[in-house]
Amino acid sequence: MPKASKVSRSAKQLAAGRIHTGVFPDGWGDEDTACADLIESLLLEKAHDLDIIMRRVKQSRSGSYYLDPASSIFPPKDLECALDLNRFDFAMIVSRENGRMIMKAEIP
């Protein structure tokens, strides 16, 4: 089982109610849910199948756009980076500042 990433370590330090992900009514977001499921299994030290997680991401609505050569919405390289687990050892933390959502890297 891979070691916990910076994202899962950061998630463990946050209150559960502050971690947001999910599928939108139009089907967007399943790749986020797959990621959340992986992070949850790492946090709880439960077994997980990376092949299933990767397949869910590739078969998600976003993943389908990345894999469609006719689509110009997302570059295929983005999907490759998204599937490169533990590539970076930092988490992106979102906070509200002056009424705006701000995302910053939390670096160890």
N, C-alpha and C positions, 0 to 999 in steps of 0.2 A: 504494500500500500504506500503511495507517495506521501511524503511528509506534508504537513499543513503549510499552505502558502501564506504569504503576507496578508492576502485577502481574508482567508479563513481565520488567521490569528487576530486580525483587526475586527472581524465580525464577532468573534468570541468576546471581545472587550466591549462591544456595543450592546445596548438593550435590544432585545428581539423586536420590539415594536418600532425600532428606528431603521430596520433593514427592509427595503422595499424592492420587490420584484414581482412579476406576474404576467399573465397573458391578458392582453387587451381583448375586448369583445370581437374585434375584426381579425383575431388570430395572431397578431404581432406579439412577440414576447416569450414564446415557448423556449427559445434559446436561453433566456434569462432564468426561467424556471429550471432548466436542466443544470445550469451553473449553480443555482441555489441548492438544488438537490445534492450536487457534488460537494459544495461547501458544508452543507449540513452533515453529510456522511463523514467528512474529515473532522468536523467539530465533535461529533459523537463517537468518533473512532469506529465507525461501522464500515463493513465491507461495501464496496461499490464496483461497478463494472465500467471502466473508462470507455470501452468500445460502445456501450449502450449510450453513455452520455454524449460521446462524439457523434454518434448516429443521430441522436435527438437534435443536436445543434445543426447538423447538416440538413436534416429533414424539416427543420422549422421553416416558417415563412421567410424569415430573414436569410437563413442558410440557403434556401432555394433560389433566392435572388442572387446571392453570391456565386452560386454554382451555374447560373444561367448565363451563357456567353452573350446572349442577346440583351441582357440587362445592363444598363449603364448606371444604375442607381448605386450599386456597391462594387468596389474593385475586388476581384477574387482574392487578392493578397490580404485583405482584411480578414476574411474567413480563416486563412492559413494562420494569421497571427492570433486570432481568437482561439484556435485549437492548439496553440503552442503553450501548453500548461506550464505554469511557474517560470515563464520567460522573464518576468520582471519580479523583483522582490519589494513591491510596494502596492498599496491599495489606494484607490481613488475614493476620497471621502467627500460627500456633498453636504454643504451646510447652507443655511439661509443667512445672507448678509445684506442689510439695507433693502429687504424685500426681494432680493435676487438669489437664485440658486447658484452657488459657487462650488466648483469641483477642484480639489487640490490633492496632490499626491501626498500620502502619508508614508514617509521613508523611515526605515528603522534606524 
